[in-house]
Amino acid sequence: MTTWKGRSQANTLGYKIFVFLIRTFGLRFCYFVLRFVASYYFFFSLHSSRPIYYFYRQRLGLSVFRSVVLLYTNYYRFGQTLLDKVALMSKAGASFTFDFSGEENLHKIVREGKGGILLSAHVGNWEAAGHMLKRLEARINILMYDGEDARIKKYLDEVTGKRTFNVIYVKEDLSHIYKISQALSANEIVCMHADRFLEGNKTIEGELFGGKALFPEGPFLLCLKLKVSVAFVHSFKESPSHYHFYSTELKYFYAEKDATIQSILKAYTANLEEMLRIYPEQWFNYYNFWSKK
């Protein structure tokens, strides 16, 4: 079975080419070239196409034609978000506009003075979300698997300068748990994805679009044990230069007597389903998500 390895497939040369093309020809030209790149993956990357096609055909119940169209669109959207990420981080002159639904909920986290957890998924563009969240008067921390090559990190640091958010890398020694607690105690916001896990990590089983799947236990356990508010958030691309950021109302799972990690997972998947029905082409899990151990 194909599983997620927690590591980026990109390389330093790829990022350098992206930055050069964006700065020289502009983002719209890169989108045009991307049409051909997306076509290559559409026709020849069967190992990543099968899970996404299965999602559209079996879980969403779409027609064969609609599923095939969305499969290509998924690759194209994924490429766009990567280009947008590089454009945003390298300050390459790209201009984006944003809509905010539920932004008041995040400002409420800051006013409460206890920090907060934002749960998301591998959908849309989190780099854009990080730039949107700088509107809050609080430090933003994004939890990530330490999957990028050290040379890529060094290059991105050179072209980006100071990031608008702090990255907390997941470590085997669990030192990231201490950093999360430290950030929350300083009234900071911690963002994390909850739709992927690495082999060997603790998981819990949930249901998404009528199919059973495994989710990482850690994010939901933190939402239950840490006495801070929680919101489910996502950032989706709606046009070449426009993103829409969504946040649910705040949830206080630690204060609910009958709350469990399973009930938190159920609330999370319900929200994820709602979002993916609106933006089905922007879920980027290219492995057999619904397979069980």
C-alpha positions in Angstrom: 0.0 0.0 0.0 1.2 3.5 -0.8 1.7 5.6 2.4 2.8 9.1 3.1 6.5 9.4 3.8 6.5 12.8 5.4 9.0 14.1 2.9 8.8 16.7 0.1 9.4 15.4 -3.4 10.9 18.8 -4.5 14.6 19.7 -4.7 16.6 22.9 -4.5 17.0 23.2 -8.3 13.2 23.0 -8.7 12.7 25.9 -6.2 15.5 28.0 -7.9 13.8 27.5 -11.3 10.4 28.5 -9.9 11.9 31.7 -8.4 13.7 32.6 -11.6 10.7 32.0 -13.8 8.3 33.9 -11.5 10.7 36.9 -11.2 11.5 36.9 -14.9 8.2 36.2 -16.6 5.6 36.6 -13.9 3.2 34.2 -12.3 0.7 34.1 -15.1 3.3 32.8 -17.5 4.3 30.1 -15.0 0.6 29.1 -14.8 0.7 28.6 -18.6 3.7 26.3 -18.4 2.1 24.5 -15.5 -0.6 23.3 -17.9 1.9 21.0 -19.6 3.5 19.8 -16.3 0.0 18.9 -14.9 -0.7 17.0 -18.1 2.4 14.9 -17.6 1.4 13.9 -14.1 -2.2 13.3 -15.3 -1.1 10.8 -17.9 2.0 9.2 -16.3 1.8 9.4 -12.5 -0.5 6.5 -11.9 0.6 5.9 -8.2 -0.7 9.4 -7.3 -3.7 9.5 -9.7 -5.4 6.3 -8.4 -6.1 7.6 -4.9 -7.4 11.0 -6.1 -9.6 9.3 -8.8 -10.9 6.9 -6.2 -11.8 9.9 -4.0 -13.8 11.5 -6.7 -15.4 8.3 -8.2 -16.1 6.2 -5.1 -16.2 8.6 -2.1 -17.9 11.6 -3.8 -19.8 9.4 -6.2 -19.0 11.5 -9.3 -19.3 10.4 -12.9 -16.3 9.0 -14.7 -16.0 12.1 -16.9 -16.3 14.5 -13.9 -13.8 12.5 -11.9 -11.3 12.6 -14.8 -11.7 16.4 -15.2 -11.2 16.9 -11.5 -8.1 14.7 -11.5 -6.4 17.0 -14.0 -7.7 20.1 -12.2 -6.3 18.7 -8.9 -2.8 18.5 -10.4 -3.1 21.9 -11.9 -4.3 23.5 -8.6 -1.6 21.7 -6.7 1.1 23.2 -9.0 -0.5 26.6 -8.7 -0.3 26.5 -4.9 3.3 25.5 -5.1 4.0 28.5 -7.4 2.0 30.8 -5.2 4.0 29.5 -2.2 7.3 30.4 -3.8 6.0 33.7 -5.0 4.8 34.6 -1.5 8.0 33.4 0.2 10.4 34.9 -2.3 8.5 38.3 -2.5 8.6 37.9 -6.3 6.0 40.6 -6.9 2.9 38.5 -7.0 -0.2 40.2 -5.7 -3.0 38.3 -4.0 -6.3 39.3 -2.6 -8.2 37.5 0.2 -11.6 36.9 1.6 -12.1 36.0 5.3 -14.9 34.0 6.7 -14.8 33.7 10.5 -11.8 35.9 11.1 -13.4 37.3 14.2 -13.0 33.8 15.8 -9.3 34.1 15.6 -9.2 37.6 17.0 -11.3 36.1 19.9 -8.5 33.6 20.6 -6.0 36.5 21.0 -8.4 38.4 23.3 -8.8 35.4 25.5 -5.1 35.4 26.3 -4.6 31.7 26.5 -3.3 30.9 23.0 -5.2 28.5 20.6 -5.0 25.6 18.3 -5.9 25.7 14.6 -6.6 22.4 12.9 -6.4 22.1 9.1 -5.7 19.6 6.4 -3.5 19.2 3.3 -5.9 21.3 1.3 -5.5 24.7 -0.5 -2.5 26.6 0.4 -1.1 26.9 4.0 1.6 29.3 2.9 -1.1 31.8 1.9 -2.9 31.1 5.2 0.3 32.0 7.0 0.4 35.4 5.3 -3.3 36.0 6.0 -2.8 35.1 9.7 -0.3 37.9 10.1 -3.3 40.2 10.5 -3.7 38.8 14.0 -1.8 40.5 16.8 -0.2 37.2 17.9 2.7 35.0 16.8 1.7 32.2 14.5 3.4 28.8 14.8 2.9 26.1 12.2 3.7 22.5 13.1 5.4 20.6 10.2 7.2 17.3 9.7 10.8 17.9 9.1 10.7 16.6 5.6 12.4 19.2 3.5 16.1 18.8 2.6 18.4 21.1 4.5 19.6 22.7 1.2 16.0 23.6 0.4 15.6 25.2 3.8 18.8 27.2 3.4 17.8 28.4 -0.1 14.3 29.4 1.0 15.8 31.3 4.0 18.0 33.2 1.5 15.2 34.3 -0.8 12.5 34.9 1.8 14.3 36.7 4.6 12.2 36.7 7.7 9.1 34.5 7.6 5.8 35.9 8.8 5.3 32.8 11.0 7.4 30.4 13.1 7.8 26.7 12.1 7.8 24.0 14.8 9.2 20.9 13.4 8.0 17.5 14.6 10.9 15.6 16.2 11.2 12.0 17.3 12.3 13.1 20.7 8.9 14.8 21.1 10.6 18.2 21.8 7.9 19.8 19.7 5.4 19.1 22.4 7.3 21.4 24.8 7.5 24.1 22.1 3.8 23.9 21.5 3.1 24.3 25.2 5.5 27.1 25.4 3.9 28.9 22.5 0.4 28.5 23.9 1.4 29.8 27.3 2.7 32.9 25.6 -0.7 33.5 24.0 0.5 32.3 20.6 -1.4 30.4 18.0 -0.4 26.9 16.9 -1.5 25.5 13.5 -1.3 21.9 12.5 -2.6 19.4 9.9 -4.6 16.5 11.1 -5.2 14.4 8.0 -1.8 12.6 7.6 0.4 10.4 9.8 3.8 8.8 9.5 4.1 5.0 9.7 4.7 4.0 13.4 2.8 7.0 14.8 -0.3 6.5 16.9 -3.6 6.7 15.0 -7.3 6.7 15.5 -9.9 5.5 13.0 -12.6 7.8 11.7 -15.0 8.1 8.8 -14.7 10.5 5.9 -17.2 10.5 3.0 -18.5 7.1 4.2 -15.2 5.4 4.2 -13.0 4.4 7.1 -9.6 6.0 7.4 -6.8 6.5 9.9 -5.9 9.9 11.3 -3.0 10.9 13.6 -3.9 10.8 17.2 -1.6 13.6 18.4 -3.5 16.7 17.1 -6.8 15.5 18.6 -5.2 14.5 21.9 -3.7 18.0 22.2 -7.1 19.6 21.6 -8.6 17.5 24.4 -5.8 17.9 27.0 -4.6 21.4 26.5 -6.9 24.0 28.0 -7.1 26.3 25.0 -9.7 27.0 22.3 -9.7 25.2 19.0 -10.9 26.2 15.5 -10.9 24.3 12.2 -9.4 26.5 9.5 -8.7 26.2 5.7 -7.4 28.4 2.9 -8.6 27.8 -0.7 -7.6 29.2 -4.0 -10.6 30.6 -5.9 -8.9 32.4 -8.8 -5.3 33.0 -10.1 -4.9 35.9 -7.6 -7.5 35.3 -4.9 -7.8 33.1 -1.8 -10.6 32.5 0.7 -9.8 31.8 4.3 -12.3 29.9 6.5 -12.5 29.5 10.3 -15.1 27.8 12.4 -16.4 29.2 15.6 -14.2 28.4 18.6 -14.6 25.1 20.3 -13.6 24.3 23.9 -13.3 20.6 23.9 -11.4 20.5 27.2 -14.5 22.0 28.9 -16.9 19.4 27.5 -17.5 16.5 30.0 -18.3 14.0 27.3 -15.5 15.1 24.8 -13.1 12.4 23.6 -10.5 12.4 20.8 -13.0 10.4 18.8 -15.7 13.1 19.2 -13.2 15.8 18.2 -12.2 13.8 15.2 -15.8 13.5 14.2 -16.3 17.3 14.4 -13.1 17.7 12.4 -14.1 15.3 9.6 -17.5 16.9 9.4 -16.0 20.3 8.7 -13.4 18.8 6.3 -16.2 17.1 4.3 -18.1 20.4 4.1 -15.1 22.2 2.7 -14.1 19.5 0.2 -17.6 19.4 -1.2 -17.1 23.1 -2.1 -13.4 22.7 -3.2 -13.0 19.0 -4.2 -10.1 19.7 -6.5 -7.9 21.1 -3.6 -7.3 18.1 -1.4 -3.7 16.9 -2.0 -3.4 13.5 -0.4 -1.7 11.4 -3.1 -1.7 8.1 -1.3 -4.2 5.4 -0.4 -5.9 7.4 2.3 -8.8 5.0 3.0 -6.6 1.9 3.5 -6.4 0.5 7.0 -3.4 -1.1 8.7 
